[in-house]
Amino acid sequence: AYSEHLLSIALLALPVQLSSSEPLLAYNLSLLVSYPLAAYGMYLLMLYGTRRRDAAFIAGLIFGFASYRFAALGHMQLLHFQWLPFAVLRVERFMRGGGSSSGARTGLATFLVFLLLQLLASWYLAVFAGLILGLHLIAMLLQGRAPLRRTALLLGMLAAVGLLMLPLALPYVRLLDSLREARPLSFALSLAAAPTDFAAAPPFNRLFGPLTASLRGRPGFTPEHTLFLGAAAPALALVALATCTMKRRRCPGFFLLPSLAAVLAVSFLLTFPGPYAVLAHLFPPTTVVRAPARWVIPGLFGLAGLAGLGSAYLLSKLTSPRRRGMLLSLICLLLVAESWAAPIPLAQVDNRQSLNPVYRYLARQPQDFVLVELPLHAAPAPEYPEGKRLYASTLGWWPLVNGYSGYTPPRQMELGRALSNFPDPQAVAALQELAGSFQPRRLLLLVHPDEAPFNRPAWEESTRWQVEKNPAFLPLGRFRGDDLYQVQPPSSPWRRLAAFGDPPLVELVGLRLVDQTHQPSPAVVETNRALVLYWRALARLEIDWTVFVHLRAADGFVRSQADGPPVHGRFPTSSWESGVVVQDIHPLPQEDWSQVDHLFIGLYDPATGAREPAFGPDGRRLPDDGFTFTE
């Protein structure tokens, strides 16, 4: 319930998703189709009202391709407002009456379909649709255009729709208090409009973006405040208000003017802090519209409709088809020029084929894990990386600690602060606590060293090895430069398996074999076995010992070996702190494991080649000064 449901939008995208299995394509196409659908819906509504295709075309152009709709390109839940003009049109036809009773039932049924499609697009648009339909019905009643019997039938239908929506609404209603805590009214009011915002075009608007740069520079201005209306649409709306009020019978579509004017006035009023605060106090559920400036969306419905009426009046005054064509072309040219936005800045998102191969690796694993990715952004960041993490998780639908889709839970803020300086002790403790809370599921950690605040050179030089020497993080693989670990919950006390040195200076307190995957590109995959050793120094060491790992046959023959300094030479034994467990990973050579009986492990001085004496847990010296491990 922290995210919009987008059910009707998902229904629109479903055929593309099923045919392509590519959610990015489905998302983009369903986003783009909202523009012509919105234009077409308004075109049909105004064609019904004015009986003029030219004026209807202008209204559709404004509603479908307003500058604000390009500024809100990243908010799909705001753009799919295309079903409401169809719903209003069905209400008009139903109330007008005439035709058979079966025709009336069909009209009511199609109204229900369009209304549900609109309500199920998002809660934002459901609130906006409620406002527009409510004002439209009130206007029809006041005009005497709503027969009581049909009005009662329609109200009954709306009540039934409300009952249908109730199960979907309840989870959101229950969370209203926590949502208000995360974004209190004071924060919402900071996103209210100032009068100059209606003249502030987005920076990528080719004509007015540069011209209105100073308006975007006011204190507190955010992208939410780019409410640019242009000049042509408001001018046409003023023509409608001025002429249709005085010349009712000679104004095409006058019967639509009261509701359109009311929608425009109420919506634009609610973009300002005072009226929004009053509405939030009187009717708290409307605070689902968290940014008052977004009330411009139903305002565009009223503006486009009024502009259509104004266009119809002007065009009806011209008797010459040539002059009407010239005026139509001029108006359309002005509208396009005011909204022209190119190039529109877009987020770079990989499709399923070009995603980091780690996600396909995770999709192939048993779904017994939860994933956390670092860096974890506790608030929206450029390019919305948390949204990308959420998108990647759809490859296997694994549980994800990360994620952002419009709301950041308080826990995410706390976790983000705890992990901000990974791998410091606070971050390690937070991850281990998280791992313990998810048991019996494993907690996997994916680190993206190329993302700020990480630094790739620093990661490769030191940070990575600080992580990999820590027993809390078991390396599982590297995928196109990203590192995958399994986070170990806090463990029970370590148990001595062997001690080295006389007297003992280092003890081996654990070991395990793991498979590690290395995939520098989608086409290259290597899976190797590695031996993970856990050492603990008993005193400060003076010598930098080397670890030997022999892969032996049953008769003791050494088939191959993997000698090397601990932690790939990054943390020599002379740097070990007494009492601190060090994780030491040794990749093993490719081998026919059916011929390997056991591993033989120990330490030696690389300067002399002499092995350190090895002792078992009982204090007895081990043969050949090494520890034997049988898998």
N, C-alpha and C positions, 0 to 999 in steps of 0.2 A: 504493500500500500504506500510505500515511499516513492513509488514511480507511477507515472500515468499508465493506464491500461492499454490505450490505443487500439481497442478491439476492432473497430470498423476499418481503421487504417491497416491493421494486420490482415483483415479479410481482403482488402484491396491488393495487398502485396502477395497474398498467398499463392496465386497462380504462378507468379514469377519465381517465388521461392521454391515451389515444388518442381518447376521445370528446369531451374538452373542450379539449385542447391547453393546459391550465392546470395547471402543476406545483404551484402553491400549493393548488389544490383537491384534487388527487390526494394531496398530502402530508397535508393536514388530515384528509381522510376516512380514509386508511390509518392515521393516528394514532388517530383516534377509534374505529375499528372494533376496535382491539386491546383495548379495555376490555370490551365485551360478549363478544368471542370468548374472552378469558381466563376470564371468569366462566362461560361456557357449558362450556368444557373441564373446568374444575374441578368444575362441577355434574355432568357425566356421569361423571367418575372417582369422585366420592363417592357418586353414585347407585348405581354398580356396587358400591361397597364397603359401603354401609350399607343399601341398598334403601329409603332414605327420601328422598322428594323435598324435604321441608322442610329436613332437615339438609343435603342437597346444595345447596339454594338458599343457605343461610347460608354454606357453604364457597365457593361461587361468588361471592357478594357480597364476601366478604373478599378473595379472590384478585384479582378483577377491579377492585375499586374501593377498594383500600387507600389510606390517606392518602399513603404513599410514592409511589404511582403518579401522584398529582397533583403532588407536589413534583418528580418527575422528568419533567414534561411536556415539557421542552425536550430530552429525550434519547430520541429514537425508538428508538435501538439498545438501550435498556434495557426498553422497554415491550412489545415484541412477543414475550412469553414464552408466548403462548396455545397454541402447538402442543404443548408438552411434556405437559400433562395428557392430550391425545389419544394421544400416543405411549405414555405409561405405561399407559393403559387398554388399548391394543392388546397390549402386553406381557403384561398380566394375562390377557387373554382367550386369547392364544396359549399361555401356559404352563398355563392351566387345562385345555387339551386338549378333547377331545370334538369331535363333528362330523366331517365328511369331510376328507380330505387337501386337497381343493381349497379348502375353507373355511379350513384352516390356512394354505395358501399365500396366500389373499386377505388373511387377518389379518396375515401377515408383510409382505405388500406394502403394506398401508395403514400399518403401523408404519413402514416405510421412508419412505413419503411424508411422514408427519408429522415423523419425525426429521430428514429433509433440510430440510423447511421451517423447522424450529427451528434447525438448525445454520447454515443459510444466511441467517438473519436478522441475526446479528452474531456476532463472535468472543466477546464477553462472554457472550452467551446460549449459545453453543456450549460454553464452559467450564462454565457453570452446569448445562446439560443433561447434560453428561458426569458431573458430580458426582451429580446426582439419579438418573440411570439406573444408575450404578455402585452406589450405596448400595442402590437398590431391588433390583437383581439379587442383591447379596450377602445382603440380608435374605431374599429368596425362597429362596436356596440353604440358608441356615441354618434356615429354617422347614420345609424339605423340600417346598416348593411349586414347585420347578423341576425337572421331569424332565430327566435328563442329556442325552437325545437332543435334546430341544427347546432346552435350554440351549446345546448345541454348535452347533445350527443358528443360534440367535440370535447367538451370539458370532461365527460365521462371517459373518453378515450385517453385524454391527457392524464387523468387519475390512474388509469390502468398502466400507462407507460411509467408513471412514477413508482408504482408498486413493482413493476418489472426491474426498474433501476435500483430499487432499494437494497437488494443483497449486494450489489456492486458498490454502492455508496457507503454502506455501514463501516467497512474497514477504514475508509478515509475519514469518516466522521469521528471514529474512535481515536484517530491519531491527530486530530486537529490541535489539541492542547500541546502535544510534543512538537508539532510543526510550528506552532506559534512561539514556543520556547526557542527553537532553533532560529526562526526568523520572526522576531517580535514586530509589533506594529511600527515601532520606531524605524526598524530596518526597511519595512515595506514602504513607509512614507518617504524614505530617501530615494526610492525609485519612482516617486510620483513626478508628474510632468511640470515643467515650467512653461510659460506661454511661448518662449522662444524655441522650445523643442519642436514645435510644429513646423518650424522653418529650417530645422537642422537635418540636412540630408546625410546619408551614410557616406563615409569618405570615398567609397568606390563608385558613387554616383558621378558619371562622367562630367555632367554640366554643373550641378549644384554642390557636389562634394567639396571641391576647392573653394567655391564661393561662400559656403556656410561653415568653413573651418573655425572661425572665431566663435560661432554659436556652440560648437562642440567643446570649446575650451572653458565653458563656465564651470565653477566649482561643483563637484558632485555629478558631473555628466558621465553617463555610462552608455554602452551600446543600446540599452533599453530605451534611451531617451531620443533615439533617432526617429522622430514621428513625422517626418517631412510629408506634407500634403500636396506640395506644388501650388501652382496658382490657377491652373485651368479648371480642375475639379471644383475647388471652392467657389470660383467665379460662376460656374454653371449652376451650382447649388444655390447661390444667391439669386441668380436669374429666376430659378424655380420659386424660391420663397417670395420674391418681389412680385413676379407677374402672376403666378398661379393664385396667390392670395387675393389679388385684385380682380383677376379675370378668370374666375373659376371655370365657367363653362367653356371657355376658349383655350383652356390649358389641358393638353392631353395627359391623362393619368392623374388628374387632380385628386381622385379619391385615395391615392396612395400617399399623398403629401403629408397629412397629419402624423401618420405612424412613422414615416421616414424622418420627419423633422424631430419627432420626439426621441427616436433612437439616437439620432445624431447629437441632440442636446444633452441627453442623459449620459450617454457614453463618454463624450468629451468632458463633461463635468466631472465624471468619476476618475478621470486621469489625474486630477488635482488632489493634493493631500487632504484638504478639509472635507469635501464630499465623500472621499474614499473612507476616511476615518469614521464619519457618521454611519455609512453603510456597514462597515465592519462591526460597529457597536450594535446596530439594530439587527443585523442579520449575519452572525459570525461565519456561517458556511461560505459566504461569498469571499472570505479571505483565502479560499483556494486560489483565487487570482492574486498571487503574491506580489506582483509588480503593478501598481496602479496604472502605469503608462500603457499596459497592455489592453486597457479598456478602449484603446483606439481601434481595436479590431471590429467590434460591433459598430463603432462610429464610422468605419469605412463602408459598412453596409448601408447606413443611412446616407452617407456622402455620395456614394455611387448612385443610389436610387434617385436622390435629389438632382444630381448632375444629369441623369438620364431624363428627368422631367424638364430641366432647363434646356437641354439640347433639343428635346421634342418641341418645346415652344419656339425656339429660335428657328429650327428647321421648318416648322409648319408655316412660318411667316414668309418663307422664300418660295415663290411659285416656279422659279426656273430650276429645272433639274440640274443644270450646270452649276448654278450658284449653290444649290444644296450640296452637290458633290464637292465643290471647293471648300465650303464651310466644314463639312464632315472631315475632309482630308486635313484641313488646318487644325481642327480640334484634336484629331487622332495624332497628328504630328507633334503637337504641343505635349500631349499626354505621354507619348513615347519618349520624347526628349527629356521630360521631367523625371521619368523613372529609369532612364537608360543607365544600366550598371554593368560595366565591363572593364577589366576582368573582375569577377567576383572572387574574393579570397576563399579558398576551400581548404579543408583539413585534409592532410595526407593520411589515408587509411589503406592498409594492405587488404587485398582480397584474400580469400581462403588459400589460394595457391601461393601467394607471396608472403603470407604470414611467417614469422620466425618458425622454423621446423620444430622448436620445442613444443609448440601447441599440438602439432600432430603426434608427437611422441607422447604427450600427456593423454591425448584422446585414445591411444592404443593401450594405456595402462588400466589395470583394474581400478574401478572407480571407488577406491577406498581412501581417498585423500581429499584434503582441502588445500587450496592454493592461496598464497599471499605473494604479491609482487612488489618489489622495491625499485625505485622510490615509490612510496605510498603518498599520494597527494590528498590531503585532508580537505581540500577546497578546489573548485574549478581552476585549472591551470591551462596555459596556452595549448591548443590542439587537443584538449580534454583527454590526457593519457588514461585516466581511470575509465572513461567510456570505451576506449580501445581495449582495455583489459577485459571489460565486460563482454565486448563483442567477440574477442578471441575465445572466451570460455564457452561460447556456443558450439565450438567444434566437438566438445565432449560433454557439455552441460555440467561441468564439475562445480562444486561449491567454491565460492571465491570470497576472500576477505575484502578485497578491493571492490571498487565500483562506484559509479556516480551517474545518476540520471535525473538530476534536478534537486536533490536533497542530500545533505551529508548528515548522517546520524551523529549524535554527540560522541558515541563510542569511537567513531572514525577519527574525530578530532583528537581525542586522547591518544589513540594508537598512533596517529601520524606524528604527534609530538614525541612519543616514546621511541619511535623508530627513526627519527630525523637524523640522528648521528650514528647510524649503523656503521660498524659493528661495536659500538661502545657498550659497556656493561649493562646500561639501562635497556638498550635495544635487545641485547641477547636475552636478558631476563624476561622482557615482554614477549618475545617470540617463544621462549620455552614455556612460559605460562599459557600462551595461546595453544601451543602444541598439546599441553596437558589437558586443556579444556575440550579439545576435539577428539580425544581418545574414545573408541579404538581407531578412529580414522588417523591417518598420517597427516602431518602438516608439511607441505612442500613450499620451499622458498625459491622464487625466481628473481634473480638480480639482473637489472639492465644497466650495465656500467656506462653506457653511452648517454644516459639520461641524467640531467642535472637533478640534484646536486652532486651526483657521482662524477668522477673524472676518470676517463679510460686509462691514461698513463699511470695515474696514482693507483688505480685499482690493480693493474697488472704488476706494478712494482712492489706494492706493499699491502694494500687493503685486502686483496684477494687471499693472500697468504695468512693474514691475521684471522680471516674467516676459516680457512681450511685447516688451521692448526687447532681450532677450537672444537672440542668433542661435541658441541651442541649442533654442529652442521656437518652432515655427511654428504660429500659431493656425489651427485648422480650423473653429471654430464655437463658438457659445454655445447651450446647450440648457437651458431653464428655469432659468437662473442658473448652470449648471455649464459649465466651460470645457474644451474639448478641444484638445490640442496634439499635434503630431508632434515627438518628440525627435530632434534631429540629432546623430549621432555626431561626435566630434572631427573637424574638417574640415582640409583642407590649407590652406596659407597663402593669404590673400585676394589677389586680383589687381586692380590699379587699372583701372577702366573710364573714369573721368573725375575731374578735380580742379577744385575751385572756390576762387576767391580768387586774388589776384595780390599777393604770392606765394601759392601754394596753401596753404589752411588746412584744407580738408575734401576727402576723396576718396570717390567712389562705388566700392565694391569688389564689389558684387554686386546682383542684382535678379531677381525672378521674379514671375510671375502665379499666383495661387492662387484657388480657389473657397472661399468661406466660407459656412457654413450658420448661420442664426440661427433658432432655434425656441423662442420664449417659451412656447408651449403646443402640445399635440399637433395642434391645428387650424390653427396659423399657422406656415408654413415659408417662409423667405426664403433664397435662395441668391444671393450677389453675388460678383462678381470683385473682387479686391483686388490692388494692386501692393505687393510687399514690396521695400523698398530697404535696402541695407546700407551704412552710412556709417562712416567712420573719421576722427576729427579728427587733424590733424597738429600742432596747437598749441592752446593755450588760446584759446577764442573769446570775444570781447567782445559780439558782436551775436547776438540771437536771430533767426535767419533763418527764413523760411517756404519750404516746398517747393511747387513748382508741378508739376503733372502734366497735360499736355494730351493729349487723345485726338484725333489728327489724321487727316484724310483724306490720300489720296495726293498731292494738290496742296498740302498744308500747311494746309488749312482746319481750324481748331480746332472740332471738333464738340461737345466738352464738356471740362470740366476739373475737377480735384480738387485744389484748393490747400488747404494747411493746415500748421500747425506740426508738427514731428516728434513721433511717438509721441503723437498726439492732444493735443499741448500739455503732456503730463506731464513731458517731459524736453527742455526747450529747448536749443538748441545751446550756449548759454553754460554749461550744466552738464555738457557732454561732457568726458570725460577723454581726454587725448592718447593715441593708440594703441589705444583700446578701440573695438571694432566695435559699432555700435548698429543694431538691427533697427527699421525704421520702416515701418509698414503704413498704406496709404492705400486705403480703400474707393473703388471707382470707380463713377461714375454708371451707371444702367441705359442701355445703348447697343446699337445694332445693330452688332455686331462685324464683320459683313461689310463695313461701310462704314468701319471703322477700319483705317488702314494701319500706323500706328506710334504709339508714345507718345513724348512729348518732356518731358524732366525737367530741372529745375534748381532753383536757390536764388535768393531775392531778399530784400532788406531791406524788411520791411513798413512801416517808417516813411517810406521814400522811393519804394518801388516799383522801385528799381534792381536789376537782376539782377547776381549775382556773376559775374565772368569765369569761363568754363569752358574747360578744356583737356583734350585727349585724352591717352592714355598716352604718346604721342610728344612731348608738350609743346606741340603746336600748338593754337591757340585754336579752339574749336568754333563753328560758325555759330549765331547767335542766342543764344550762351551757354547752350546746353542739350545734353543727351545724348539721342540718338535710339535708341529701343529698338524693334526689330521682333520680334514673337513668332515 
